[in-house]
């Protein structure tokens, strides 16, 4: 089941629950939430990366963000630093 992130439209009017992005576990067919379950303030869905699976490029991004370097082999005993 995918996890969706929501946050209040108007942070000034938001409660402690929806002021920060919060995660909601929903079925694909469930209608998206439009109001905070705690204070009924209008909320919107955040675009976030899927938590499961992921392509190689996502992996590269995460590795890069984590400070890893990727080495591409360029022939015999020769490596090129890609980032
Ligand atoms: Zn709220």
PDB file of the backbone (N, CA, C, O) and the ligand in Angstrom, with CONECT records:
HET     ZN  A 101       1
ATOM      1  N   UNK A   1       0.856  -1.198   0.000  1.00  0.00           N
ATOM      2  CA  UNK A   1       0.000   0.000   0.000  1.00  0.00           C
ATOM      3  C   UNK A   1       0.888   1.242   0.000  1.00  0.00           C
ATOM      4  O   UNK A   1       1.821   1.356   0.795  1.00  0.00           O
ATOM      5  N   UNK A   2       0.585   2.154  -0.890  1.00  0.00           N
ATOM      6  CA  UNK A   2       1.460   3.333  -0.950  1.00  0.00           C
ATOM      7  C   UNK A   2       1.239   4.284   0.228  1.00  0.00           C
ATOM      8  O   UNK A   2       0.150   4.370   0.795  1.00  0.00           O
ATOM      9  N   UNK A   3       2.284   4.970   0.560  1.00  0.00           N
ATOM     10  CA  UNK A   3       2.214   5.980   1.616  1.00  0.00           C
ATOM     11  C   UNK A   3       2.208   7.349   0.955  1.00  0.00           C
ATOM     12  O   UNK A   3       3.067   7.660   0.130  1.00  0.00           O
ATOM     13  N   UNK A   4       1.225   8.163   1.330  1.00  0.00           N
ATOM     14  CA  UNK A   4       1.150   9.522   0.793  1.00  0.00           C
ATOM     15  C   UNK A   4       1.495  10.510   1.892  1.00  0.00           C
ATOM     16  O   UNK A   4       1.204  10.297   3.069  1.00  0.00           O
ATOM     17  N   UNK A   5       2.118  11.585   1.473  1.00  0.00           N
ATOM     18  CA  UNK A   5       2.442  12.635   2.428  1.00  0.00           C
ATOM     19  C   UNK A   5       1.533  13.827   2.195  1.00  0.00           C
ATOM     20  O   UNK A   5       1.321  14.254   1.060  1.00  0.00           O
ATOM     21  N   UNK A   6       1.008  14.347   3.267  1.00  0.00           N
ATOM     22  CA  UNK A   6       0.119  15.509   3.205  1.00  0.00           C
ATOM     23  C   UNK A   6       0.651  16.594   4.114  1.00  0.00           C
ATOM     24  O   UNK A   6       1.369  16.338   5.080  1.00  0.00           O
ATOM     25  N   UNK A   7       0.273  17.823   3.769  1.00  0.00           N
ATOM     26  CA  UNK A   7       0.599  18.947   4.634  1.00  0.00           C
ATOM     27  C   UNK A   7      -0.474  20.020   4.479  1.00  0.00           C
ATOM     28  O   UNK A   7      -1.119  20.126   3.437  1.00  0.00           O
ATOM     29  N   UNK A   8      -0.652  20.804   5.523  1.00  0.00           N
ATOM     30  CA  UNK A   8      -1.677  21.848   5.499  1.00  0.00           C
ATOM     31  C   UNK A   8      -1.393  22.869   4.400  1.00  0.00           C
ATOM     32  O   UNK A   8      -0.239  23.177   4.102  1.00  0.00           O
ATOM     33  N   UNK A   9      -2.470  23.388   3.803  1.00  0.00           N
ATOM     34  CA  UNK A   9      -2.320  24.444   2.805  1.00  0.00           C
ATOM     35  C   UNK A   9      -1.857  25.741   3.448  1.00  0.00           C
ATOM     36  O   UNK A   9      -1.023  26.461   2.900  1.00  0.00           O
ATOM     37  N   UNK A  10      -2.402  26.023   4.599  1.00  0.00           N
ATOM     38  CA  UNK A  10      -2.084  27.277   5.286  1.00  0.00           C
ATOM     39  C   UNK A  10      -1.452  26.928   6.631  1.00  0.00           C
ATOM     40  O   UNK A  10      -2.138  26.558   7.582  1.00  0.00           O
ATOM     41  N   UNK A  11      -0.133  27.056   6.684  1.00  0.00           N
ATOM     42  CA  UNK A  11       0.578  26.629   7.890  1.00  0.00           C
ATOM     43  C   UNK A  11       0.178  27.458   9.112  1.00  0.00           C
ATOM     44  O   UNK A  11       0.271  26.985  10.245  1.00  0.00           O
ATOM     45  N   UNK A  12      -0.270  28.705   8.876  1.00  0.00           N
ATOM     46  CA  UNK A  12      -0.690  29.548  10.004  1.00  0.00           C
ATOM     47  C   UNK A  12      -1.911  28.954  10.697  1.00  0.00           C
ATOM     48  O   UNK A  12      -2.082  29.075  11.910  1.00  0.00           O
ATOM     49  N   UNK A  13      -2.768  28.297   9.879  1.00  0.00           N
ATOM     50  CA  UNK A  13      -4.008  27.753  10.435  1.00  0.00           C
ATOM     51  C   UNK A  13      -3.887  26.274  10.765  1.00  0.00           C
ATOM     52  O   UNK A  13      -4.860  25.637  11.168  1.00  0.00           O
ATOM     53  N   UNK A  14      -2.707  25.740  10.596  1.00  0.00           N
ATOM     54  CA  UNK A  14      -2.533  24.305  10.771  1.00  0.00           C
ATOM     55  C   UNK A  14      -2.384  23.936  12.242  1.00  0.00           C
ATOM     56  O   UNK A  14      -1.931  24.732  13.064  1.00  0.00           O
ATOM     57  N   UNK A  15      -2.780  22.706  12.546  1.00  0.00           N
ATOM     58  CA  UNK A  15      -2.577  22.202  13.899  1.00  0.00           C
ATOM     59  C   UNK A  15      -1.219  21.496  13.953  1.00  0.00           C
ATOM     60  O   UNK A  15      -0.503  21.426  12.955  1.00  0.00           O
ATOM     61  N   UNK A  16      -0.887  20.987  15.109  1.00  0.00           N
ATOM     62  CA  UNK A  16       0.415  20.332  15.278  1.00  0.00           C
ATOM     63  C   UNK A  16       0.553  19.122  14.349  1.00  0.00           C
ATOM     64  O   UNK A  16       1.655  18.746  13.949  1.00  0.00           O
ATOM     65  N   UNK A  17      -0.590  18.527  14.019  1.00  0.00           N
ATOM     66  CA  UNK A  17      -0.577  17.327  13.195  1.00  0.00           C
ATOM     67  C   UNK A  17      -0.231  17.637  11.741  1.00  0.00           C
ATOM     68  O   UNK A  17       0.575  16.937  11.128  1.00  0.00           O
ATOM     69  N   UNK A  18      -0.841  18.683  11.194  1.00  0.00           N
ATOM     70  CA  UNK A  18      -0.691  18.927   9.762  1.00  0.00           C
ATOM     71  C   UNK A  18       0.273  20.072   9.444  1.00  0.00           C
ATOM     72  O   UNK A  18       0.493  20.384   8.273  1.00  0.00           O
ATOM     73  N   UNK A  19       0.841  20.689  10.456  1.00  0.00           N
ATOM     74  CA  UNK A  19       1.814  21.757  10.209  1.00  0.00           C
ATOM     75  C   UNK A  19       3.058  21.165   9.537  1.00  0.00           C
ATOM     76  O   UNK A  19       3.635  21.757   8.625  1.00  0.00           O
ATOM     77  N   UNK A  20       3.448  19.993  10.011  1.00  0.00           N
ATOM     78  CA  UNK A  20       4.554  19.267   9.405  1.00  0.00           C
ATOM     79  C   UNK A  20       3.970  18.218   8.460  1.00  0.00           C
ATOM     80  O   UNK A  20       2.857  17.739   8.679  1.00  0.00           O
ATOM     81  N   UNK A  21       4.714  17.857   7.407  1.00  0.00           N
ATOM     82  CA  UNK A  21       4.203  16.796   6.527  1.00  0.00           C
ATOM     83  C   UNK A  21       3.948  15.518   7.325  1.00  0.00           C
ATOM     84  O   UNK A  21       4.765  15.112   8.152  1.00  0.00           O
ATOM     85  N   UNK A  22       2.808  14.897   7.063  1.00  0.00           N
ATOM     86  CA  UNK A  22       2.498  13.644   7.750  1.00  0.00           C
ATOM     87  C   UNK A  22       2.122  12.589   6.722  1.00  0.00           C
ATOM     88  O   UNK A  22       1.629  12.896   5.637  1.00  0.00           O
ATOM     89  N   UNK A  23       2.364  11.356   7.088  1.00  0.00           N
ATOM     90  CA  UNK A  23       2.174  10.257   6.155  1.00  0.00           C
ATOM     91  C   UNK A  23       0.844   9.563   6.390  1.00  0.00           C
ATOM     92  O   UNK A  23       0.424   9.350   7.527  1.00  0.00           O
ATOM     93  N   UNK A  24       0.196   9.217   5.290  1.00  0.00           N
ATOM     94  CA  UNK A  24      -1.072   8.494   5.361  1.00  0.00           C
ATOM     95  C   UNK A  24      -0.956   7.276   4.459  1.00  0.00           C
ATOM     96  O   UNK A  24      -0.585   7.369   3.289  1.00  0.00           O
ATOM     97  N   UNK A  25      -1.283   6.149   5.038  1.00  0.00           N
ATOM     98  CA  UNK A  25      -1.285   4.909   4.277  1.00  0.00           C
ATOM     99  C   UNK A  25      -2.634   4.771   3.592  1.00  0.00           C
ATOM    100  O   UNK A  25      -3.663   4.695   4.264  1.00  0.00           O
ATOM    101  N   UNK A  26      -2.644   4.737   2.268  1.00  0.00           N
ATOM    102  CA  UNK A  26      -3.916   4.663   1.556  1.00  0.00           C
ATOM    103  C   UNK A  26      -3.855   3.629   0.456  1.00  0.00           C
ATOM    104  O   UNK A  26      -2.796   3.326  -0.094  1.00  0.00           O
ATOM    105  N   UNK A  27      -5.010   3.103   0.157  1.00  0.00           N
ATOM    106  CA  UNK A  27      -5.125   2.246  -1.011  1.00  0.00           C
ATOM    107  C   UNK A  27      -5.109   3.122  -2.254  1.00  0.00           C
ATOM    108  O   UNK A  27      -5.487   4.293  -2.214  1.00  0.00           O
ATOM    109  N   UNK A  28      -4.664   2.532  -3.356  1.00  0.00           N
ATOM    110  CA  UNK A  28      -4.594   3.274  -4.618  1.00  0.00           C
ATOM    111  C   UNK A  28      -5.954   3.901  -4.937  1.00  0.00           C
ATOM    112  O   UNK A  28      -6.032   5.044  -5.388  1.00  0.00           O
ATOM    113  N   UNK A  29      -7.022   3.136  -4.697  1.00  0.00           N
ATOM    114  CA  UNK A  29      -8.367   3.595  -5.072  1.00  0.00           C
ATOM    115  C   UNK A  29      -8.968   4.578  -4.076  1.00  0.00           C
ATOM    116  O   UNK A  29      -9.975   5.220  -4.377  1.00  0.00           O
ATOM    117  N   UNK A  30      -8.372   4.705  -2.903  1.00  0.00           N
ATOM    118  CA  UNK A  30      -8.908   5.660  -1.926  1.00  0.00           C
ATOM    119  C   UNK A  30      -8.843   7.071  -2.483  1.00  0.00           C
ATOM    120  O   UNK A  30      -7.898   7.431  -3.185  1.00  0.00           O
ATOM    121  N   UNK A  31      -9.847   7.860  -2.166  1.00  0.00           N
ATOM    122  CA  UNK A  31      -9.802   9.251  -2.599  1.00  0.00           C
ATOM    123  C   UNK A  31      -8.798  10.008  -1.738  1.00  0.00           C
ATOM    124  O   UNK A  31      -8.704   9.771  -0.534  1.00  0.00           O
ATOM    125  N   UNK A  32      -8.055  10.912  -2.351  1.00  0.00           N
ATOM    126  CA  UNK A  32      -7.055  11.657  -1.573  1.00  0.00           C
ATOM    127  C   UNK A  32      -7.706  12.493  -0.482  1.00  0.00           C
ATOM    128  O   UNK A  32      -8.815  13.001  -0.649  1.00  0.00           O
ATOM    129  N   UNK A  33      -7.014  12.628   0.619  1.00  0.00           N
ATOM    130  CA  UNK A  33      -7.541  13.461   1.700  1.00  0.00           C
ATOM    131  C   UNK A  33      -7.491  14.925   1.288  1.00  0.00           C
ATOM    132  O   UNK A  33      -6.562  15.358   0.607  1.00  0.00           O
ATOM    133  N   UNK A  34      -8.490  15.675   1.704  1.00  0.00           N
ATOM    134  CA  UNK A  34      -8.489  17.112   1.425  1.00  0.00           C
ATOM    135  C   UNK A  34      -8.498  17.930   2.711  1.00  0.00           C
ATOM    136  O   UNK A  34      -8.239  19.133   2.711  1.00  0.00           O
ATOM    137  N   UNK A  35      -8.804  17.238   3.805  1.00  0.00           N
ATOM    138  CA  UNK A  35      -8.790  17.944   5.084  1.00  0.00           C
ATOM    139  C   UNK A  35      -8.016  17.139   6.121  1.00  0.00           C
ATOM    140  O   UNK A  35      -7.963  15.910   6.074  1.00  0.00           O
ATOM    141  N   UNK A  36      -7.425  17.862   7.048  1.00  0.00           N
ATOM    142  CA  UNK A  36      -6.655  17.230   8.117  1.00  0.00           C
ATOM    143  C   UNK A  36      -7.581  16.385   8.986  1.00  0.00           C
ATOM    144  O   UNK A  36      -8.638  16.861   9.399  1.00  0.00           O
ATOM    145  N   UNK A  37      -7.202  15.146   9.268  1.00  0.00           N
ATOM    146  CA  UNK A  37      -8.058  14.298  10.115  1.00  0.00           C
ATOM    147  C   UNK A  37      -8.157  14.816  11.546  1.00  0.00           C
ATOM    148  O   UNK A  37      -9.074  14.432  12.273  1.00  0.00           O
ATOM    149  N   UNK A  38      -7.253  15.661  11.957  1.00  0.00           N
ATOM    150  CA  UNK A  38      -7.276  16.174  13.327  1.00  0.00           C
ATOM    151  C   UNK A  38      -8.037  17.487  13.455  1.00  0.00           C
ATOM    152  O   UNK A  38      -8.860  17.639  14.357  1.00  0.00           O
ATOM    153  N   UNK A  39      -7.769  18.442  12.557  1.00  0.00           N
ATOM    154  CA  UNK A  39      -8.362  19.784  12.740  1.00  0.00           C
ATOM    155  C   UNK A  39      -9.241  20.224  11.570  1.00  0.00           C
ATOM    156  O   UNK A  39      -9.813  21.314  11.604  1.00  0.00           O
ATOM    157  N   UNK A  40      -9.353  19.389  10.537  1.00  0.00           N
ATOM    158  CA  UNK A  40     -10.198  19.675   9.363  1.00  0.00           C
ATOM    159  C   UNK A  40      -9.721  20.865   8.517  1.00  0.00           C
ATOM    160  O   UNK A  40     -10.470  21.377   7.686  1.00  0.00           O
ATOM    161  N   UNK A  41      -8.506  21.288   8.728  1.00  0.00           N
ATOM    162  CA  UNK A  41      -7.941  22.331   7.870  1.00  0.00           C
ATOM    163  C   UNK A  41      -7.655  21.735   6.497  1.00  0.00           C
ATOM    164  O   UNK A  41      -7.364  20.544   6.384  1.00  0.00           O
ATOM    165  N   UNK A  42      -7.739  22.565   5.441  1.00  0.00           N
ATOM    166  CA  UNK A  42      -7.446  22.032   4.113  1.00  0.00           C
ATOM    167  C   UNK A  42      -5.986  21.595   3.983  1.00  0.00           C
ATOM    168  O   UNK A  42      -5.068  22.289   4.421  1.00  0.00           O
ATOM    169  N   UNK A  43      -5.803  20.441   3.377  1.00  0.00           N
ATOM    170  CA  UNK A  43      -4.447  19.912   3.199  1.00  0.00           C
ATOM    171  C   UNK A  43      -4.251  19.531   1.742  1.00  0.00           C
ATOM    172  O   UNK A  43      -5.218  19.409   0.990  1.00  0.00           O
ATOM    173  N   UNK A  44      -3.032  19.347   1.354  1.00  0.00           N
ATOM    174  CA  UNK A  44      -2.738  18.909  -0.010  1.00  0.00           C
ATOM    175  C   UNK A  44      -1.719  17.787   0.051  1.00  0.00           C
ATOM    176  O   UNK A  44      -0.986  17.630   1.028  1.00  0.00           O
ATOM    177  N   UNK A  45      -1.696  17.026  -1.005  1.00  0.00           N
ATOM    178  CA  UNK A  45      -0.771  15.896  -1.101  1.00  0.00           C
ATOM    179  C   UNK A  45       0.580  16.406  -1.579  1.00  0.00           C
ATOM    180  O   UNK A  45       0.667  17.218  -2.500  1.00  0.00           O
ATOM    181  N   UNK A  46       1.621  15.919  -0.938  1.00  0.00           N
ATOM    182  CA  UNK A  46       2.970  16.287  -1.354  1.00  0.00           C
ATOM    183  C   UNK A  46       3.471  15.262  -2.366  1.00  0.00           C
ATOM    184  O   UNK A  46       3.151  14.075  -2.298  1.00  0.00           O
ATOM    185  N   UNK A  47       4.256  15.758  -3.292  1.00  0.00           N
ATOM    186  CA  UNK A  47       4.885  14.851  -4.249  1.00  0.00           C
ATOM    187  C   UNK A  47       6.133  14.296  -3.582  1.00  0.00           C
ATOM    188  O   UNK A  47       7.068  15.034  -3.272  1.00  0.00           O
ATOM    189  N   UNK A  48       6.135  13.009  -3.371  1.00  0.00           N
ATOM    190  CA  UNK A  48       7.325  12.433  -2.760  1.00  0.00           C
ATOM    191  C   UNK A  48       7.729  11.171  -3.495  1.00  0.00           C
ATOM    192  O   UNK A  48       6.916  10.530  -4.160  1.00  0.00           O
ATOM    193  N   UNK A  49       8.959  10.838  -3.366  1.00  0.00           N
ATOM    194  CA  UNK A  49       9.486   9.663  -4.052  1.00  0.00           C
ATOM    195  C   UNK A  49       8.877   8.407  -3.450  1.00  0.00           C
ATOM    196  O   UNK A  49       8.666   8.348  -2.238  1.00  0.00           O
ATOM    197  N   UNK A  50       8.595   7.418  -4.257  1.00  0.00           N
ATOM    198  CA  UNK A  50       8.065   6.159  -3.725  1.00  0.00           C
ATOM    199  C   UNK A  50       9.044   5.536  -2.728  1.00  0.00           C
ATOM    200  O   UNK A  50      10.263   5.650  -2.863  1.00  0.00           O
ATOM    201  N   UNK A  51       8.473   4.882  -1.737  1.00  0.00           N
ATOM    202  CA  UNK A  51       9.320   4.317  -0.684  1.00  0.00           C
ATOM    203  C   UNK A  51       9.846   2.929  -1.034  1.00  0.00           C
ATOM    204  O   UNK A  51      10.825   2.458  -0.454  1.00  0.00           O
ATOM    205  N   UNK A  52       9.196   2.294  -1.972  1.00  0.00           N
ATOM    206  CA  UNK A  52       9.619   0.928  -2.295  1.00  0.00           C
ATOM    207  C   UNK A  52      10.130   0.867  -3.719  1.00  0.00           C
ATOM    208  O   UNK A  52       9.804   1.723  -4.542  1.00  0.00           O
ATOM    209  N   UNK A  53      10.909  -0.119  -4.000  1.00  0.00           N
ATOM    210  CA  UNK A  53      11.443  -0.281  -5.344  1.00  0.00           C
ATOM    211  C   UNK A  53      12.416   0.823  -5.684  1.00  0.00           C
ATOM    212  O   UNK A  53      13.318   1.129  -4.905  1.00  0.00           O
ATOM    213  N   UNK A  54      12.235   1.417  -6.839  1.00  0.00           N
ATOM    214  CA  UNK A  54      13.138   2.489  -7.229  1.00  0.00           C
ATOM    215  C   UNK A  54      14.060   2.027  -8.337  1.00  0.00           C
ATOM    216  O   UNK A  54      14.457   0.863  -8.395  1.00  0.00           O
ATOM    217  N   UNK A  55      14.388   2.940  -9.199  1.00  0.00           N
ATOM    218  CA  UNK A  55      15.241   2.615 -10.342  1.00  0.00           C
ATOM    219  C   UNK A  55      16.707   2.803  -9.965  1.00  0.00           C
ATOM    220  O   UNK A  55      17.034   3.260  -8.869  1.00  0.00           O
ATOM    221  N   UNK A  56      17.553   2.451 -10.873  1.00  0.00           N
ATOM    222  CA  UNK A  56      18.987   2.601 -10.649  1.00  0.00           C
ATOM    223  C   UNK A  56      19.344   4.073 -10.460  1.00  0.00           C
ATOM    224  O   UNK A  56      20.212   4.410  -9.655  1.00  0.00           O
ATOM    225  N   UNK A  57      18.667   4.949 -11.209  1.00  0.00           N
ATOM    226  CA  UNK A  57      18.998   6.375 -11.084  1.00  0.00           C
ATOM    227  C   UNK A  57      18.654   6.882  -9.685  1.00  0.00           C
ATOM    228  O   UNK A  57      19.366   7.714  -9.124  1.00  0.00           O
ATOM    229  N   UNK A  58      17.535   6.363  -9.119  1.00  0.00           N
ATOM    230  CA  UNK A  58      17.216   6.726  -7.743  1.00  0.00           C
ATOM    231  C   UNK A  58      18.302   6.262  -6.796  1.00  0.00           C
ATOM    232  O   UNK A  58      18.690   6.964  -5.862  1.00  0.00           O
ATOM    233  N   UNK A  59      18.775   5.077  -7.062  1.00  0.00           N
ATOM    234  CA  UNK A  59      19.824   4.536  -6.205  1.00  0.00           C
ATOM    235  C   UNK A  59      21.063   5.415  -6.289  1.00  0.00           C
ATOM    236  O   UNK A  59      21.688   5.727  -5.276  1.00  0.00           O
ATOM    237  N   UNK A  60      21.406   5.807  -7.501  1.00  0.00           N
ATOM    238  CA  UNK A  60      22.568   6.678  -7.679  1.00  0.00           C
ATOM    239  C   UNK A  60      22.396   7.978  -6.912  1.00  0.00           C
ATOM    240  O   UNK A  60      23.321   8.455  -6.255  1.00  0.00           O
ATOM    241  N   UNK A  61      21.189   8.549  -7.005  1.00  0.00           N
ATOM    242  CA  UNK A  61      20.929   9.806  -6.311  1.00  0.00           C
ATOM    243  C   UNK A  61      21.102   9.642  -4.811  1.00  0.00           C
ATOM    244  O   UNK A  61      21.689  10.485  -4.133  1.00  0.00           O
ATOM    245  N   UNK A  62      20.573   8.532  -4.314  1.00  0.00           N
ATOM    246  CA  UNK A  62      20.661   8.315  -2.875  1.00  0.00           C
ATOM    247  C   UNK A  62      22.108   8.091  -2.450  1.00  0.00           C
ATOM    248  O   UNK A  62      22.556   8.588  -1.417  1.00  0.00           O
ATOM    249  N   UNK A  63      22.830   7.327  -3.277  1.00  0.00           N
ATOM    250  CA  UNK A  63      24.233   7.060  -2.969  1.00  0.00           C
ATOM    251  C   UNK A  63      25.014   8.372  -2.969  1.00  0.00           C
ATOM    252  O   UNK A  63      25.860   8.618  -2.109  1.00  0.00           O
ATOM    253  N   UNK A  64      24.705   9.199  -3.958  1.00  0.00           N
ATOM    254  CA  UNK A  64      25.369  10.493  -4.083  1.00  0.00           C
ATOM    255  C   UNK A  64      25.062  11.363  -2.866  1.00  0.00           C
ATOM    256  O   UNK A  64      25.945  11.995  -2.286  1.00  0.00           O
ATOM    257  N   UNK A  65      23.777  11.374  -2.499  1.00  0.00           N
ATOM    258  CA  UNK A  65      23.354  12.190  -1.359  1.00  0.00           C
ATOM    259  C   UNK A  65      24.008  11.700  -0.076  1.00  0.00           C
ATOM    260  O   UNK A  65      24.284  12.487   0.829  1.00  0.00           O
ATOM    261  N   UNK A  66      24.253  10.411  -0.002  1.00  0.00           N
ATOM    262  CA  UNK A  66      24.846   9.834   1.199  1.00  0.00           C
ATOM    263  C   UNK A  66      26.364  10.007   1.202  1.00  0.00           C
ATOM    264  O   UNK A  66      27.038   9.603   2.150  1.00  0.00           O
ATOM    265  N   UNK A  67      26.901  10.612   0.129  1.00  0.00           N
ATOM    266  CA  UNK A  67      28.328  10.908   0.096  1.00  0.00           C
ATOM    267  C   UNK A  67      29.180   9.811  -0.520  1.00  0.00           C
ATOM    268  O   UNK A  67      30.405   9.830  -0.407  1.00  0.00           O
ATOM    269  N   UNK A  68      28.529   8.859  -1.172  1.00  0.00           N
ATOM    270  CA  UNK A  68      29.295   7.827  -1.843  1.00  0.00           C
ATOM    271  C   UNK A  68      29.714   8.307  -3.224  1.00  0.00           C
ATOM    272  O   UNK A  68      29.067   9.162  -3.830  1.00  0.00           O
ATOM    273  N   UNK A  69      30.785   7.751  -3.694  1.00  0.00           N
ATOM    274  CA  UNK A  69      31.215   8.069  -5.050  1.00  0.00           C
ATOM    275  C   UNK A  69      31.085   6.834  -5.904  1.00  0.00           C
ATOM    276  O   UNK A  69      31.286   5.708  -5.450  1.00  0.00           O
ATOM    277  N   UNK A  70      30.744   7.075  -7.148  1.00  0.00           N
ATOM    278  CA  UNK A  70      30.610   5.959  -8.066  1.00  0.00           C
ATOM    279  C   UNK A  70      31.814   5.972  -9.005  1.00  0.00           C
ATOM    280  O   UNK A  70      32.161   6.997  -9.591  1.00  0.00           O
ATOM    281  N   UNK A  71      32.425   4.825  -9.124  1.00  0.00           N
ATOM    282  CA  UNK A  71      33.576   4.727 -10.007  1.00  0.00           C
ATOM    283  C   UNK A  71      33.205   3.896 -11.223  1.00  0.00           C
ATOM    284  O   UNK A  71      32.699   2.780 -11.107  1.00  0.00           O
ATOM    285  N   UNK A  72      33.465   4.456 -12.373  1.00  0.00           N
ATOM    286  CA  UNK A  72      33.185   3.764 -13.623  1.00  0.00           C
ATOM    287  C   UNK A  72      34.497   3.198 -14.147  1.00  0.00           C
ATOM    288  O   UNK A  72      35.480   3.922 -14.306  1.00  0.00           O
ATOM    289  N   UNK A  73      34.502   1.918 -14.410  1.00  0.00           N
ATOM    290  CA  UNK A  73      35.730   1.295 -14.898  1.00  0.00           C
ATOM    291  C   UNK A  73      36.007   1.742 -16.333  1.00  0.00           C
ATOM    292  O   UNK A  73      35.138   1.646 -17.199  1.00  0.00           O
ATOM    293  N   UNK A  74      37.202   2.223 -16.571  1.00  0.00           N
ATOM    294  CA  UNK A  74      37.558   2.760 -17.885  1.00  0.00           C
ATOM    295  C   UNK A  74      38.736   1.986 -18.452  1.00  0.00           C
ATOM    296  O   UNK A  74      39.769   2.569 -18.782  1.00  0.00           O
ATOM    297  N   UNK A  75      38.586   0.710 -18.563  1.00  0.00           N
ATOM    298  CA  UNK A  75      39.711  -0.064 -19.087  1.00  0.00           C
ATOM    299  C   UNK A  75      40.535  -0.643 -17.959  1.00  0.00           C
ATOM    300  O   UNK A  75      40.102  -0.668 -16.807  1.00  0.00           O
ATOM    301  N   UNK A  76      41.710  -1.102 -18.291  1.00  0.00           N
ATOM    302  CA  UNK A  76      42.510  -1.887 -17.358  1.00  0.00           C
ATOM    303  C   UNK A  76      43.026  -1.047 -16.191  1.00  0.00           C
ATOM    304  O   UNK A  76      43.880  -0.176 -16.357  1.00  0.00           O
ATOM    305  N   UNK A  77      42.495  -1.326 -15.033  1.00  0.00           N
ATOM    306  CA  UNK A  77      42.986  -0.671 -13.817  1.00  0.00           C
ATOM    307  C   UNK A  77      42.748   0.828 -13.806  1.00  0.00           C
ATOM    308  O   UNK A  77      43.373   1.560 -13.039  1.00  0.00           O
ATOM    309  N   UNK A  78      41.848   1.275 -14.656  1.00  0.00           N
ATOM    310  CA  UNK A  78      41.609   2.714 -14.745  1.00  0.00           C
ATOM    311  C   UNK A  78      40.153   3.010 -14.411  1.00  0.00           C
ATOM    312  O   UNK A  78      39.253   2.383 -14.969  1.00  0.00           O
ATOM    313  N   UNK A  79      39.917   3.935 -13.529  1.00  0.00           N
ATOM    314  CA  UNK A  79      38.550   4.248 -13.127  1.00  0.00           C
ATOM    315  C   UNK A  79      38.290   5.741 -13.269  1.00  0.00           C
ATOM    316  O   UNK A  79      39.156   6.574 -12.999  1.00  0.00           O
ATOM    317  N   UNK A  80      37.112   6.043 -13.686  1.00  0.00           N
ATOM    318  CA  UNK A  80      36.724   7.445 -13.784  1.00  0.00           C
ATOM    319  C   UNK A  80      35.744   7.762 -12.663  1.00  0.00           C
ATOM    320  O   UNK A  80      34.759   7.051 -12.461  1.00  0.00           O
ATOM    321  N   UNK A  81      36.025   8.824 -11.946  1.00  0.00           N
ATOM    322  CA  UNK A  81      35.134   9.262 -10.872  1.00  0.00           C
ATOM    323  C   UNK A  81      33.978   9.998 -11.525  1.00  0.00           C
ATOM    324  O   UNK A  81      34.187  11.006 -12.201  1.00  0.00           O
ATOM    325  N   UNK A  82      32.721   9.489 -11.324  1.00  0.00           N
ATOM    326  CA  UNK A  82      31.564  10.101 -11.976  1.00  0.00           C
ATOM    327  C   UNK A  82      30.966  11.236 -11.176  1.00  0.00           C
ATOM    328  O   UNK A  82      30.348  12.144 -11.732  1.00  0.00           O
ATOM    329  N   UNK A  83      31.151  11.181  -9.871  1.00  0.00           N
ATOM    330  CA  UNK A  83      30.731  12.300  -9.033  1.00  0.00           C
ATOM    331  C   UNK A  83      31.397  12.181  -7.703  1.00  0.00           C
ATOM    332  O   UNK A  83      31.187  13.022  -6.830  1.00  0.00           O
TER     333      UNK A  83
HETATM  334 ZN    ZN A 101      -4.530  19.707  11.321  1.00  0.00          ZN
END
